Amino acid sequence: MSSAAVPPALRTNKPPSIALPSVLLGDTSPSNQSLDSSPHSSACSSPDGSRSTSRRRPSVGSIKEDVDGIAQSFVDTHIDQPSPEQPKPIPVEMQQSPDFCCPCGGFLGWKQIRLGGKSLSRSYSDLRALGNMHARGWAWETSPPPVKNPPPTKTLQVEPPKPAAGLSRLETLPSEVLDQIISCLALDVPPNGYTPRNVDLISCLLASRTLHAATLAVLYRNMTFPHSVIFSKALNHMSHYPALGTLVRRLDFSHFTSVGLGRTKQMNAEIQNLTSKTLLKCLELLPNLKECLLQEHVEGDLSVEVVQKLLFGLPNLFAVDFCGCSTQSFSAVFQEALMTGSGPSWAMPNLRRVSLHECSSLPASVFEALLPRLVNLTHLDVTHTQISEAALFSIPKTAGITHLSLSRCTRLQGSKVVEFLATHPAVCDSLVCLNLMTDPTRNRMLEEDDVHALLPKLPSTLRSLNIGGSKVNSAHAQALIPLTKHLEELGLGSAELSAQDINLFFKPTPPATMDVDGGAEVKEEEWVPPTLCYLDLTKAPQLSLGTVFNPSLCLLLSQQSYPLQVIEFHEKLIAPLRERTKNARTSLGWTVRELGRRGWYVRDPASMPLQVPDDGSRSWKMGARWWGARKIPVAVGEVGGIYGHYMFKK
């Protein structure tokens, strides 16, 4: 960054007291507190299964993973408010022994003191010898006699001279190392309206010029906006200091909401903090933006110019998310921006992660025009959209898709999806996460023959597979066994599998003793244990409470099923399990966790003390820790806001 582009605050001789926007500090002004001072009680599960109520800032669909609790536990996105101060215990002062002794009334004289055994003291020297047996000797003597084996004397250590300004060990670290250290102080959660955020980073800003410059990069790297007031202040600040806009890498609206601010819809339209004009102005100030996370609460502020800027005007942007934008107005804007915007070239090599999750109003023509341009596509989430088979096959062969969600896409035929997954170069050898979940009561994508054709063609790179709603039965059990050797997540919702079929995932199959011709015994293959950590068995018709808790019939809850940690059940099973876990003797080391419409039966890590604890974090989860996410993330970070709602609550 040139000196001309650096704000005046960076060119001073001492650490400046730069006025930071509330997106970084949190706004504690009285006006902003009045906007956000209507917290509601939100209940969440505590590790012991009880329900706790705490006062938190309101937010619609605001879900955040609890990184400190047991698996599949969630809290609100926003930080808890400080609880009333607990009464501090009164410190008990220790009574010290006096430095002298005064003879009591029964003292018979110095010559009556016993020296040891039956001998009595005869002189002062006898008493002095008795006193020297203790460490202090005679307390009233100014120069006590030398003590045998005296302790070593402490030598005065000369403090090293303080380094010159800017030359401390911390400041002389490479900029990359310093950036990693300071990044540990940053918080991804938005301000809660009461407590300032990133207080530690503000302290770093005032420490020295070197730390000030390094901290600014961390402070402005990820900008999160919970409401329009903070967005307006941040935009105003970057307008005065355009060099700060070059530091921004992520624009995050996943926590944004106007609900709970005490405003009507008309008031929000009149305030004009976040509009299509101000959003476009903000994007113009961010030439190095890499990730833009939008959602349904800002779809009314997306104009044709804004969408064109995102698709064609930011050469460094590689991730964009339009989660939940499903209105007809958004569809018209997106379609016009895509059809009229040509950009510097026809292809879009920069865009690699695209999420149109629940963008159900977009017509098939939009996908047929967009997907052929994504030559470097790696992440694609088109859950509950009108994507067509032609658009699916139009994905360039140069793409290497690792994360793909075609869940609830009603226009796709199962046979065509199987053909695409088995033959298309963009997916056949690179898939890590695949979501094909459907609701069989409305539309079933994969029939029995489709499942037979798909399972053997899935690559060994796959770690997460959801075929819930497909026609899966006992005939597919043998084809599922090889997948359990590398899959960590497996969704089998509505599968017609018995307990015996599921047991095949966790125990070796007994080999045949004779071959076909009655010759020598067939050599038993080496047993490879499963890698499953999560299993979705919602609406499985052949699983009942009695079956699950019968160890002779079902191995799901046994130690033999480890590393299985989370089993997702339907409400019909979760309700009795909730009552059963209250009795510690019948819980078998498992507990119930619930959120929204979903419920999980979670293994308590204490029930497997010999196993290394697993916090659930995986690189392919991109920051999430818990299992069964139904939305593909496009940015690495903590799960929260409305994205957490779509991932774990719906």
C-alpha positions as CSV (number, residue, x, y, z in Angstrom):
1,M,0.0,0.0,0.0
2,S,1.5,3.3,-1.0
3,S,1.9,6.2,1.5
4,A,-0.5,8.3,-0.6
5,A,-3.2,5.7,-0.2
6,V,-2.7,5.3,3.5
7,P,-5.1,7.3,5.8
8,P,-3.5,10.2,7.7
9,A,-3.9,8.1,10.8
10,L,-1.2,5.7,9.6
11,R,1.4,8.4,8.9
12,T,1.7,9.8,12.4
13,N,4.6,9.3,14.6
14,K,2.6,7.7,17.4
15,P,-0.2,5.2,17.4
16,P,-3.3,7.0,16.2
17,S,-6.7,6.9,17.9
18,I,-8.6,6.2,14.7
19,A,-12.3,6.4,14.9
20,L,-13.4,2.8,14.0
21,P,-16.8,2.0,12.7
22,S,-19.3,0.2,14.9
23,V,-19.1,-2.9,12.6
24,L,-15.8,-3.5,14.3
25,L,-16.3,-2.1,17.8
26,G,-20.0,-2.6,18.4
27,D,-22.1,0.4,18.9
28,T,-22.8,1.4,22.5
29,S,-24.3,4.7,21.9
30,P,-27.7,5.4,23.6
31,S,-29.5,5.7,20.3
32,N,-28.3,2.3,19.1
33,Q,-29.1,0.7,22.4
34,S,-32.7,1.9,22.1
35,L,-32.9,0.2,18.7
36,D,-31.6,-3.1,20.1
37,S,-32.8,-3.1,23.6
38,S,-35.7,-5.5,23.2
39,P,-34.0,-8.9,24.0
40,H,-36.1,-11.9,24.3
41,S,-35.7,-15.1,26.2
42,S,-34.2,-17.9,24.2
43,A,-34.0,-21.4,25.5
44,C,-31.2,-23.8,24.7
45,S,-30.1,-27.2,25.8
46,S,-27.5,-27.4,28.5
47,P,-25.1,-30.3,28.6
48,D,-27.1,-32.1,31.3
49,G,-30.2,-32.0,29.1
50,S,-32.0,-29.2,31.0
51,R,-33.4,-26.1,29.4
52,S,-31.9,-22.8,30.4
53,T,-33.3,-19.4,29.6
54,S,-31.0,-16.4,29.0
55,R,-31.6,-13.0,27.7
56,R,-30.2,-12.5,24.2
57,R,-30.5,-10.0,21.4
58,P,-33.4,-11.0,19.1
59,S,-32.7,-12.2,15.6
60,V,-34.9,-14.1,13.2
61,G,-33.4,-17.6,12.5
62,S,-30.3,-16.8,14.4
63,I,-28.5,-20.1,15.1
64,K,-24.9,-20.6,16.3
65,E,-23.1,-23.8,17.2
66,D,-22.1,-24.1,20.8
67,V,-18.4,-24.9,20.6
68,D,-18.1,-25.6,24.3
69,G,-21.0,-27.9,24.8
70,I,-21.8,-31.5,23.8
71,A,-22.2,-32.3,20.1
72,Q,-25.3,-31.0,18.3
73,S,-25.9,-28.2,20.9
74,F,-26.7,-24.7,19.6
75,V,-27.1,-21.3,21.0
76,D,-28.3,-17.9,19.6
77,T,-25.8,-16.2,17.4
78,H,-25.4,-13.2,19.7
79,I,-23.4,-13.1,22.9
80,D,-25.1,-13.7,26.1
81,Q,-25.8,-10.6,28.2
82,P,-23.8,-10.3,31.4
83,S,-25.7,-11.9,34.3
84,P,-26.2,-10.1,37.6
85,E,-23.1,-10.1,39.7
86,Q,-22.9,-13.0,42.1
87,P,-22.2,-12.1,45.7
88,K,-18.4,-12.4,46.2
89,P,-17.3,-14.6,49.1
90,I,-15.8,-12.7,52.0
91,P,-12.1,-13.5,52.2
92,V,-11.0,-15.1,55.5
93,E,-7.8,-13.4,56.9
94,M,-5.2,-15.8,58.2
95,Q,-4.0,-15.1,61.7
96,Q,-0.3,-14.7,61.7
97,S,1.9,-15.8,64.5
98,P,3.6,-13.0,66.6
99,D,7.3,-12.2,66.3
100,F,7.8,-12.5,70.1
101,C,6.6,-14.5,73.1
102,C,5.6,-13.2,76.5
103,P,5.8,-15.4,79.6
104,C,2.5,-16.5,81.0
105,G,1.5,-16.5,84.7
106,G,2.7,-20.0,85.3
107,F,6.3,-19.4,84.2
108,L,8.7,-20.9,86.8
109,G,11.9,-19.2,85.6
110,W,14.5,-19.6,82.9
111,K,16.3,-22.4,84.7
112,Q,13.1,-24.6,84.7
113,I,13.0,-24.9,80.9
114,R,13.6,-28.5,79.7
115,L,16.2,-28.8,77.0
116,G,15.3,-32.4,76.1
117,G,14.6,-35.5,78.1
118,K,15.0,-34.8,81.8
119,S,17.8,-32.1,81.7
120,L,17.0,-28.5,82.6
121,S,18.6,-25.3,81.4
122,R,21.4,-23.9,83.6
123,S,22.5,-20.8,81.8
124,Y,21.8,-18.4,78.9
125,S,23.9,-20.4,76.5
126,D,21.7,-23.5,77.0
127,L,18.7,-21.5,76.0
128,R,20.5,-19.9,73.1
129,A,21.5,-23.4,71.8
130,L,17.8,-24.4,72.1
131,G,16.8,-21.4,70.1
132,N,19.3,-22.1,67.4
133,M,17.5,-25.3,66.6
134,H,14.9,-23.2,64.9
135,A,15.3,-21.3,61.7
136,R,14.8,-17.9,63.2
137,G,17.0,-18.3,66.3
138,W,16.5,-15.5,68.9
139,A,14.1,-13.0,67.4
140,W,15.4,-10.2,69.5
141,E,19.0,-10.5,68.5
142,T,20.1,-8.0,65.9
143,S,22.8,-10.4,64.5
144,P,21.6,-14.0,64.8
145,P,24.2,-16.7,64.9
146,P,25.0,-18.4,61.6
147,V,22.7,-21.2,60.7
148,K,24.0,-24.5,59.4
149,N,23.5,-25.0,55.7
150,P,22.2,-21.5,55.0
151,P,20.0,-21.1,51.9
152,P,21.7,-19.7,48.8
153,T,21.5,-15.9,48.6
154,K,19.5,-14.4,45.7
155,T,21.6,-12.4,43.3
156,L,20.1,-9.3,41.9
157,Q,19.2,-9.8,38.3
158,V,19.8,-6.8,36.1
159,E,16.8,-6.2,33.8
160,P,17.8,-6.1,30.1
161,P,17.4,-2.7,28.5
162,K,14.1,-2.1,26.8
163,P,14.2,-2.3,23.0
164,A,13.9,0.8,21.0
165,A,10.5,1.7,19.6
166,G,9.4,-0.7,16.9
167,L,12.1,-3.2,17.6
168,S,10.5,-5.5,20.3
169,R,10.4,-9.2,19.6
170,L,6.7,-9.1,18.7
171,E,7.1,-6.2,16.3
172,T,10.1,-7.8,14.5
173,L,8.1,-10.9,13.6
174,P,7.3,-11.5,9.9
175,S,4.1,-9.8,8.9
176,E,2.5,-13.2,8.1
177,V,3.2,-14.6,11.6
178,L,2.0,-11.3,13.2
179,D,-1.2,-11.5,11.2
180,Q,-1.9,-15.1,12.4
181,I,-1.3,-14.1,16.0
182,I,-3.6,-11.0,15.9
183,S,-6.3,-13.0,14.0
184,C,-6.8,-15.1,17.1
185,L,-8.1,-12.0,18.9
186,A,-10.8,-11.4,16.2
187,L,-14.5,-12.4,16.8
188,D,-16.7,-13.6,13.9
189,V,-20.0,-13.0,15.8
190,P,-21.7,-9.6,15.3
191,P,-22.0,-7.0,18.1
192,N,-24.9,-7.6,20.4
193,G,-25.8,-4.0,20.8
194,Y,-24.6,-3.7,24.4
195,T,-21.0,-4.9,24.7
196,P,-18.2,-3.6,22.5
197,R,-16.7,-6.2,20.3
198,N,-13.0,-6.8,19.5
199,V,-11.8,-4.9,22.6
200,D,-8.4,-6.7,22.4
201,L,-7.9,-5.6,18.8
202,I,-8.6,-2.0,19.8
203,S,-5.8,-2.3,22.4
204,C,-3.5,-3.6,19.7
205,L,-4.3,-0.5,17.6
206,L,-3.0,1.7,20.3
207,A,0.1,-0.3,21.2
208,S,2.5,0.8,18.4
209,R,2.7,1.8,14.8
210,T,3.7,-1.7,13.7
211,L,0.8,-3.4,15.6
212,H,-1.6,-0.7,14.4
213,A,-0.9,-1.5,10.8
214,A,-1.1,-5.2,11.3
215,T,-4.3,-5.0,13.4
216,L,-6.1,-2.9,10.8
217,A,-5.8,-5.7,8.2
218,V,-7.4,-8.1,10.7
219,L,-10.0,-5.7,11.8
220,Y,-11.3,-4.9,8.3
221,R,-10.8,-8.3,6.8
222,N,-14.3,-9.7,7.6
223,M,-17.0,-7.1,7.9
224,T,-20.3,-8.4,9.5
225,F,-23.5,-6.3,9.5
226,P,-26.3,-7.3,12.0
227,H,-28.4,-4.3,11.0
228,S,-28.4,-1.2,8.7
229,V,-27.1,1.3,11.3
230,I,-23.7,-0.4,11.5
231,F,-23.6,-0.8,7.8
232,S,-24.2,3.0,7.3
233,K,-21.5,3.9,9.8
234,A,-19.0,1.5,8.2
235,L,-19.7,2.9,4.7
236,N,-19.3,6.5,5.9
237,H,-16.0,5.6,7.5
238,M,-14.6,3.9,4.4
239,S,-15.8,6.8,2.3
240,H,-13.5,9.1,4.3
241,Y,-10.6,6.6,4.2
242,P,-10.8,4.7,0.9
243,A,-7.6,2.8,1.7
244,L,-9.4,0.9,4.4
245,G,-11.8,-0.6,1.7
246,T,-8.8,-2.3,0.1
247,L,-8.4,-4.4,3.3
248,V,-11.9,-6.0,3.2
249,R,-12.1,-9.6,2.0
250,R,-15.5,-10.7,3.2
251,L,-18.8,-8.8,3.3
252,D,-21.1,-10.8,5.6
253,F,-24.9,-10.1,5.8
254,S,-25.8,-13.6,7.1
255,H,-26.6,-12.1,10.5
256,F,-28.5,-9.1,9.1
257,T,-32.1,-8.4,10.3
258,S,-34.4,-5.5,10.9
259,V,-36.7,-7.4,13.1
260,G,-36.6,-6.3,16.8
261,L,-35.3,-2.8,16.1
262,G,-38.7,-1.2,16.9
263,R,-39.4,-0.1,13.4
264,T,-42.2,-0.6,10.9
265,K,-41.7,-1.5,7.3
266,Q,-42.4,2.0,6.3
267,M,-39.7,3.3,8.8
268,N,-37.2,0.9,7.3
269,A,-37.9,2.2,3.8
270,E,-37.5,5.8,5.0
271,I,-34.3,5.5,6.9
272,Q,-32.3,4.7,3.7
273,N,-29.3,3.2,5.5
274,L,-29.1,0.0,3.4
275,T,-30.4,0.5,-0.1
276,S,-29.4,-0.7,-3.5
277,K,-27.5,2.6,-4.0
278,T,-25.5,2.4,-0.7
279,L,-24.8,-1.3,-1.3
280,L,-23.4,-0.5,-4.7
281,K,-21.4,2.4,-3.3
282,C,-19.9,0.0,-0.7
283,L,-19.0,-2.6,-3.4
284,E,-17.2,0.1,-5.4
285,L,-15.0,0.7,-2.4
286,L,-14.0,-3.0,-2.1
287,P,-11.7,-3.9,-5.0
288,N,-10.2,-6.9,-3.3
289,L,-13.5,-8.4,-2.0
290,K,-13.4,-12.2,-2.1
291,E,-16.6,-13.4,-0.4
292,C,-20.0,-11.8,-0.4
293,L,-22.6,-13.5,1.9
294,L,-26.2,-12.3,1.2
295,Q,-29.5,-13.6,2.2
296,E,-33.3,-13.1,2.1
297,H,-33.4,-10.1,4.4
298,V,-31.4,-8.0,2.0
299,E,-32.9,-9.3,-1.3
300,G,-35.0,-6.1,-1.6
301,D,-31.8,-4.0,-1.7
302,L,-30.3,-6.0,-4.7
303,S,-30.6,-4.1,-7.9
304,V,-29.5,-5.0,-11.4
305,E,-26.4,-2.9,-10.9
306,V,-25.5,-4.6,-7.6
307,V,-25.9,-8.1,-9.1
308,Q,-23.8,-7.2,-12.1
309,K,-21.1,-5.8,-9.9
310,L,-21.0,-9.1,-8.0
311,L,-21.0,-11.3,-11.1
312,F,-18.8,-9.2,-13.4
313,G,-17.3,-6.2,-11.6
314,L,-15.2,-7.7,-8.9
315,P,-12.3,-9.8,-10.4
316,N,-11.2,-11.2,-7.0
317,L,-14.6,-12.3,-5.8
318,F,-14.8,-16.1,-5.8
319,A,-17.7,-16.9,-3.4
320,V,-21.2,-15.5,-3.4
321,D,-24.3,-16.6,-1.5
322,F,-27.9,-15.6,-2.2
323,C,-29.5,-17.9,0.4
324,G,-33.3,-17.7,0.6
325,C,-33.8,-15.0,-2.0
326,S,-37.0,-16.3,-3.5
327,T,-39.2,-13.3,-4.4
328,Q,-40.3,-12.6,-8.0
329,S,-38.6,-9.2,-7.8
330,F,-35.2,-10.8,-7.0
331,S,-35.7,-13.3,-9.9
332,A,-36.4,-10.4,-12.3
333,V,-33.4,-8.5,-11.1
334,F,-31.0,-11.5,-11.3
335,Q,-32.3,-12.6,-14.7
336,E,-31.9,-9.1,-16.2
337,A,-28.4,-8.7,-14.7
338,L,-27.2,-12.0,-16.1
339,M,-28.7,-11.6,-19.5
340,T,-27.6,-8.0,-20.1
341,G,-24.2,-8.0,-18.3
342,S,-21.4,-9.3,-20.5
343,G,-18.5,-8.4,-18.3
344,P,-14.9,-8.5,-19.6
345,S,-15.4,-12.0,-21.0
346,W,-18.1,-14.5,-21.5
347,A,-16.7,-16.9,-18.8
348,M,-16.5,-16.2,-15.1
349,P,-13.2,-17.8,-14.0
350,N,-13.1,-16.1,-10.7
351,L,-16.4,-17.5,-9.3
352,R,-15.8,-20.8,-7.7
353,R,-18.3,-21.1,-4.9
354,V,-22.0,-20.3,-5.7
355,S,-25.0,-20.8,-3.5
356,L,-28.5,-20.3,-4.7
357,H,-30.0,-22.2,-1.8
358,E,-33.8,-21.9,-1.7
359,C,-33.8,-19.4,-4.6
360,S,-37.0,-21.1,-5.8
361,S,-38.2,-18.3,-8.1
362,L,-35.3,-18.4,-10.5
363,P,-36.3,-19.9,-13.8
364,A,-34.4,-22.7,-15.5
365,S,-33.1,-20.3,-18.1
366,V,-31.0,-18.5,-15.4
367,F,-29.1,-21.7,-14.6
368,E,-28.7,-22.6,-18.2
369,A,-27.1,-19.2,-18.8
370,L,-25.0,-19.1,-15.5
371,L,-23.6,-22.5,-15.1
372,P,-21.7,-22.8,-18.4
373,R,-19.7,-19.8,-17.5
374,L,-18.4,-21.2,-14.2
375,V,-15.3,-22.9,-15.6
376,N,-13.6,-23.2,-12.1
377,L,-16.7,-24.2,-10.1
378,T,-16.0,-26.1,-6.8
379,H,-19.1,-25.5,-4.6
380,L,-22.7,-25.5,-6.0
381,D,-25.8,-25.3,-3.8
382,V,-29.0,-25.3,-5.9
383,T,-31.3,-26.7,-3.2
384,H,-35.0,-26.3,-4.0
385,T,-34.6,-24.5,-7.3
386,Q,-35.8,-25.0,-10.8
387,I,-32.5,-26.1,-12.2
388,S,-32.9,-28.3,-15.3
389,E,-31.0,-31.3,-16.6
390,A,-29.7,-29.3,-19.5
391,A,-28.2,-26.7,-17.1
392,L,-26.7,-29.5,-15.0
393,F,-24.9,-31.1,-18.0
394,S,-23.8,-27.6,-19.2
395,I,-21.3,-27.3,-16.3
396,P,-17.9,-27.0,-17.9
397,K,-15.6,-30.1,-17.8
398,T,-12.9,-28.0,-16.3
399,A,-14.8,-27.5,-13.1
400,G,-13.8,-29.7,-10.1
401,I,-16.9,-29.8,-7.9
402,T,-16.3,-31.0,-4.4
403,H,-19.6,-29.8,-2.7
404,L,-22.9,-30.3,-4.5
405,S,-26.5,-30.1,-3.3
406,L,-29.4,-31.0,-5.6
407,S,-31.8,-31.5,-2.8
408,R,-35.5,-31.1,-3.6
409,C,-34.9,-30.1,-7.2
410,T,-38.2,-31.3,-8.7
411,R,-37.3,-30.9,-12.3
412,L,-34.5,-33.4,-12.2
413,Q,-35.1,-37.1,-13.1
414,G,-33.2,-39.7,-11.2
415,S,-31.8,-41.5,-14.2
416,K,-30.3,-38.2,-15.5
417,V,-28.8,-37.3,-12.1
418,V,-27.2,-40.7,-11.9
419,E,-25.8,-40.3,-15.4
420,F,-24.4,-36.9,-14.6
421,L,-22.8,-38.0,-11.3
422,A,-21.3,-41.1,-13.0
423,T,-20.0,-39.7,-16.2
424,H,-19.5,-35.9,-16.0
425,P,-15.7,-35.1,-15.5
426,A,-16.6,-32.2,-13.2
427,V,-18.0,-34.5,-10.4
428,C,-17.2,-38.2,-11.1
429,D,-13.7,-38.1,-9.3
430,S,-13.8,-35.1,-7.0
431,L,-17.0,-35.1,-4.9
432,V,-16.6,-34.7,-1.1
433,C,-20.2,-33.7,-0.2
434,L,-23.3,-34.8,-2.1
435,N,-26.9,-34.0,-1.0
436,L,-29.7,-35.6,-2.9
437,M,-32.3,-35.5,-0.2
438,T,-35.9,-35.2,-1.2
439,D,-39.4,-35.4,0.4
440,P,-40.9,-38.7,-0.9
441,T,-44.5,-37.4,-0.1
442,R,-44.0,-34.7,-2.7
443,N,-41.4,-35.8,-5.2
444,R,-38.9,-38.7,-5.2
445,M,-35.8,-38.3,-7.2
446,L,-34.1,-41.7,-7.0
447,E,-36.1,-44.9,-7.4
448,E,-34.9,-48.3,-6.6
449,D,-33.1,-48.9,-9.9
450,D,-31.5,-45.4,-9.7
451,V,-30.1,-46.2,-6.3
452,H,-28.7,-49.5,-7.6
453,A,-27.0,-47.7,-10.4
454,L,-25.7,-44.8,-8.3
455,L,-24.1,-46.4,-5.2
456,P,-21.3,-48.4,-7.0
457,K,-20.3,-45.2,-9.1
458,L,-19.7,-42.9,-6.1
459,P,-16.0,-41.9,-5.7
460,S,-13.9,-42.8,-2.7
461,T,-13.3,-39.1,-2.0
462,L,-16.9,-38.8,-0.7
463,R,-17.2,-37.9,2.9
464,S,-20.8,-36.8,3.2
465,L,-23.8,-38.4,1.3
466,N,-27.5,-37.7,1.8
467,I,-29.9,-39.8,-0.2
468,G,-32.8,-39.4,2.2
469,G,-36.2,-39.9,0.6
470,S,-34.8,-42.2,-2.1
471,K,-36.2,-45.7,-2.5
472,V,-33.6,-47.5,-0.4
473,N,-34.4,-51.0,0.9
474,S,-32.6,-54.2,2.1
475,A,-31.5,-55.0,-1.4
476,H,-29.1,-52.0,-1.3
477,A,-27.5,-52.9,2.1
478,Q,-24.5,-54.7,0.5
479,A,-23.9,-51.8,-1.8
480,L,-23.9,-49.4,1.1
481,I,-21.3,-51.3,3.1
482,P,-18.3,-50.2,1.0
483,L,-19.4,-46.6,1.3
484,T,-19.3,-46.8,5.1
485,K,-15.6,-47.3,5.0
486,H,-14.9,-43.7,3.9
487,L,-18.2,-41.8,4.5
488,E,-18.5,-39.9,7.8
489,E,-22.0,-38.7,7.1
490,L,-24.8,-40.8,5.7
491,G,-28.4,-39.7,5.2
492,L,-30.9,-42.6,4.8
493,G,-34.1,-40.8,5.7
494,S,-37.3,-42.9,4.9
495,A,-35.1,-45.9,4.0
496,E,-36.8,-49.3,4.4
497,L,-33.8,-50.9,6.1
498,S,-34.2,-53.3,9.1
499,A,-32.0,-53.3,12.2
500,Q,-30.2,-56.3,10.7
501,D,-29.4,-54.4,7.6
502,I,-27.9,-51.5,9.6
503,N,-25.9,-53.9,11.8
504,L,-23.9,-54.9,8.6
505,F,-22.3,-51.4,8.8
506,F,-20.7,-52.2,12.2
507,K,-19.8,-55.8,12.2
508,P,-17.9,-58.1,9.7
509,T,-20.0,-60.3,7.5
510,P,-19.4,-64.0,8.2
511,P,-17.6,-65.5,5.1
512,A,-18.7,-68.5,3.2
513,T,-16.9,-71.7,4.4
514,M,-16.8,-73.4,1.0
515,D,-16.5,-72.1,-2.6
516,V,-19.0,-72.9,-5.3
517,D,-17.4,-76.2,-6.3
518,G,-17.1,-77.4,-2.7
519,G,-13.3,-77.0,-2.7
520,A,-11.0,-75.2,-0.3
521,E,-12.2,-72.6,2.2
522,V,-12.6,-69.1,1.0
523,K,-10.0,-66.8,2.6
524,E,-11.7,-64.3,4.9
525,E,-11.1,-60.7,3.9
526,E,-9.6,-58.3,6.5
527,W,-12.3,-56.4,8.3
528,V,-12.2,-52.6,7.8
529,P,-14.1,-50.7,10.5
530,P,-16.6,-48.1,9.4
531,T,-15.9,-44.3,9.6
532,L,-19.5,-43.2,10.1
533,C,-19.9,-40.4,12.7
534,Y,-23.4,-39.4,11.7
535,L,-26.4,-41.4,10.5
536,D,-29.8,-40.0,9.5
537,L,-32.6,-42.5,10.0
538,T,-35.6,-40.1,10.1
539,K,-38.9,-41.8,9.1
540,A,-37.3,-45.2,8.9
541,P,-40.4,-47.4,9.1
542,Q,-38.7,-50.5,10.5
543,L,-37.0,-48.9,13.4
544,S,-38.9,-48.6,16.7
545,L,-37.9,-47.7,20.2
546,G,-37.9,-51.3,21.3
547,T,-35.7,-52.3,18.4
548,V,-33.2,-49.5,18.9
549,F,-32.8,-50.3,22.6
550,N,-32.5,-54.1,22.1
551,P,-28.7,-54.8,22.0
552,S,-29.4,-58.3,20.6
553,L,-31.2,-56.8,17.6
554,C,-29.6,-53.4,17.0
555,L,-25.9,-52.3,17.4
556,L,-26.6,-48.6,16.9
557,L,-26.2,-47.7,20.6
558,S,-23.5,-50.1,21.4
559,Q,-19.8,-49.4,21.7
560,Q,-19.3,-51.5,18.6
561,S,-20.8,-48.7,16.4
562,Y,-18.1,-46.2,17.4
563,P,-17.1,-43.7,15.9
564,L,-20.8,-43.2,15.4
565,Q,-21.6,-40.1,17.4
566,V,-24.9,-38.7,16.2
567,I,-28.1,-40.4,15.0
568,E,-30.9,-38.3,13.7
569,F,-34.4,-39.6,14.4
570,H,-38.0,-38.5,13.7
571,E,-40.1,-36.7,16.3
572,K,-42.0,-40.0,16.9
573,L,-38.8,-41.5,18.3
574,I,-37.2,-38.4,19.7
575,A,-40.2,-37.7,22.0
576,P,-40.0,-41.0,23.9
577,L,-36.2,-40.9,23.9
578,R,-36.4,-37.5,25.5
579,E,-38.2,-39.0,28.5
580,R,-35.9,-42.1,28.5
581,T,-32.7,-40.0,28.8
582,K,-34.0,-38.6,32.1
583,N,-33.2,-41.9,33.6
584,A,-29.4,-42.3,33.6
585,R,-29.7,-46.1,33.9
586,T,-31.5,-46.5,30.6
587,S,-29.8,-43.8,28.6
588,L,-26.8,-46.0,27.7
589,G,-24.5,-43.0,27.4
590,W,-26.7,-41.1,24.9
591,T,-28.6,-37.9,25.1
592,V,-31.2,-36.0,23.1
593,R,-30.5,-32.7,21.3
594,E,-33.2,-30.8,19.4
595,L,-33.4,-27.7,17.3
596,G,-36.4,-26.6,15.3
597,R,-37.9,-29.5,13.4
598,R,-34.9,-31.7,13.9
599,G,-33.8,-34.0,16.7
600,W,-30.6,-36.0,17.3
601,Y,-29.5,-38.8,19.7
602,V,-26.0,-37.9,20.6
603,R,-23.3,-40.2,22.2
604,D,-21.8,-38.8,25.4
605,P,-18.0,-38.7,25.1
606,A,-17.7,-39.8,28.7
607,S,-19.2,-43.2,27.8
608,M,-16.1,-43.9,25.7
609,P,-13.2,-42.9,27.9
610,L,-10.6,-44.9,26.0
611,Q,-11.3,-43.1,22.7
612,V,-9.7,-39.9,21.7
613,P,-12.3,-37.1,21.9
614,D,-13.6,-35.9,18.6
615,D,-14.9,-32.3,18.4
616,G,-16.5,-32.9,14.9
617,S,-14.4,-30.4,13.0
618,R,-13.4,-31.4,9.5
619,S,-11.8,-29.4,6.7
620,W,-14.7,-30.2,4.3
621,K,-17.2,-28.7,6.8
622,M,-15.5,-25.3,6.3
623,G,-15.7,-24.2,9.9
624,A,-18.7,-26.1,11.1
625,R,-18.3,-28.7,13.9
626,W,-21.6,-30.5,14.1
627,W,-23.1,-33.1,11.8
628,G,-26.0,-33.1,9.3
629,A,-25.8,-29.7,7.7
630,R,-28.3,-29.3,4.9
631,K,-26.8,-26.2,3.4
632,I,-23.4,-26.0,1.7
633,P,-21.2,-23.1,3.0
634,V,-19.2,-21.1,0.6
635,A,-16.9,-19.4,3.2
636,V,-14.8,-20.8,6.0
637,G,-16.1,-19.5,9.3
638,E,-18.3,-20.0,12.3
639,V,-21.9,-21.1,11.6
640,G,-24.4,-18.5,12.6
641,G,-27.2,-16.2,11.6
642,I,-29.7,-17.3,9.1
643,Y,-27.2,-19.7,7.5
644,G,-27.2,-21.7,10.7
645,H,-31.0,-21.7,10.5
646,Y,-30.9,-23.3,7.0
647,M,-28.1,-25.7,8.0
648,F,-29.5,-27.3,11.2
649,K,-33.0,-26.1,11.9
650,K,-35.0,-26.7,8.8
